[in-house]
Amino acid sequence: MLNFDDVLEEVGGFGLYQKFIFFLVCLPSAVFSYLYVGFVFLAVTPDHWCRSPGVTELRDKCNWSLEQEKNYTLPLGRSGSSSYSQCERYDVEWNSSLGSCENPLLFVQNGSQDFPLTTCQDGWAFENGSSSSIVTEFELVCADAWKLDLTQACLNLGFMLGTIIMGYTADMFGRKSSFLFATFVTSVLGLVVSFLPNYTWFLIFRTLQGLFSKGSWLCAYIFITELVGPEYRRTVGILYQVCYSIGMMLLSAVAYFIPGWRNLQLATTIPSFLFLTYYWLIPESPRWMLSQKKNTEAMDVIQKMAKGNGKSFSKKFEIIEESSENLDRPSFVDLLRTPQIRKYTLILMFNWFAGALVYQGLVMRLGTSGGNIYLDFFISGVVEIPAAILILLTIERIGRRLPFAAGGLLSGGSCIIAAFIPDNIGWLATVLAFLGKLGITMSFEMVVFVNAELYPTFMRNLGVSVCSSLCDIGGIVAPFIVYRLAGTWMGLPLVVLGVIGLIAGSLVLLLPETKGLTLPDTIEDVENIRWLKEKILKTHYQQMVLHSMDIEDPATVKMVIEA
């Protein structure tokens, strides 16, 4: 009895029908970039200082420029800084009785800092011309700056829980239904976020968005990989992530032309409602329907696929069932019970964690580096395209392990070097940071299928799910490293990200090469993967010998194989 992969060979592994569906599915992947890394534009933090009572009236009376106002009314920053303090002000109620317009407070011009200081009890003033962000609107600065980190951390917490929930939902109710449901909920929540009045509600609804949005992205990813032949799955999976990178590039343009976080939220949410039309445009996964014994519905989709690809589909395949084995259900203990699988699990978990941490950290750093955030964000998306091309060119020629390790080592080394580049050649630090982004993108995209190739069939889904859960933990940690450590030294986040990248890349070298290996079916296959590779090489050599000798006699064939 044929399985679904055999059917795909007849109707077309990646024909016109699948290409059209793939194009449709890639559009939500591009839009997902706003939720995953668009926080950079939501959380723009302009120059700010304490608002002091009476300063506005005094400025109007004295006709001061903004620089004069700062010079006369703001204390300097701590530790001998030449910049003005952002979190403290003089404990003064400014009014016209405090002196002349040229010298309102004599101690300011004398450079004395002995006058009592206080915190920003009356809020903050933000640089004129800065676009509205959640930082300016909810005043997430100084003592409340940690709330900015918490916002992104909660989004990633939603990602982690949502991936698990939507994974079960997709297996139970189908890929298409789960995708449409998650897309609808995410879109409605996105509209609500645009009108939220305060930080608390913003935090709650961003967490709920995370709960459904990544699940929607994952359902679409699973759906398209199930719809194409085995030889196209890795390519389709990587190109699906390339569409996310293209979405990043477009997002920088949208954010530039639509300033203000509420307007940007609306502009990136409304297109998601168009994806609900996929109810009529894309089918349910026939592979999933076969697993649920819905053979008639699956046959209808297969017929449409064959017609769309210009193929003729044989009527003899009226009932098709996916082959399955009666294996014991895997448990979490299986991931740590045997030596090799335990080693693979720990290394892969760390690489999932490091990949998300370094990737999101480098993107978030764009908001603190002081450059052109729109241009830098655009280039950050552009460098992900070569990463995908390098993967496609190397994984079947060089193998998996070396490109995988090279990505982590490249990102780690680039980040550490960039941290110590002098300010007068800051462009070089930016170039190195982009090089690090290219490296971590390679590593992040490769961990997906390397993870699947290192676990036996009966525990493959469990292994990938458990290891990938560390990805969102990395996303939770990233904002605290980037935003809090930057306050100590701007290069410190890069050093931390670099060390983590180097460790991740080095650990990959301890994994076996899986190029040319069939997927392992048992724990024994994984524990003896070197023997499995030798067995495959021996079989391949025997087939070459038989072909070169043009042997067809069964007895002779058996003798050669046994030899």
Order of alpha helices (4+ residues) and beta strands (2+ residues): alpha-alpha-alpha-beta-alpha-alpha-beta-alpha-beta-beta-alpha-alpha-alpha-alpha-alpha-alpha-alpha-alpha-alpha-alpha-alpha-alpha-alpha-alpha-alpha-alpha-alpha-alpha-alpha-alpha
